[in-house]
């Protein structure tokens, strides 16, 4: 397979190269800090930013939204959105 972007340096603004399902938890951080989160089924999503960036609840997130937020935690308390993917 040909990849025209294989020589491009990866950055937080570059397209994701992989994704992983997120299980919201108040106690367990994400395994890695993602570039962004994809929300498949909309609702509210409660997050804590990387490095103690504080808690924030994003409300009325629509289906199929990409949130450009580097979350350390996706919190179970306050999250009603589902089908969340961490984008790396």
Buried (B, 14 or more C-beta within 10 A) or exposed (E): EEEEEEEEEEEEEEEBEEBEEBEBBEEEEBEEBBBBBBBEEBBBBBBBBBEEBEEBBBEEBEEEBBBEBBBBBBBEEBBBBBEBBBBB
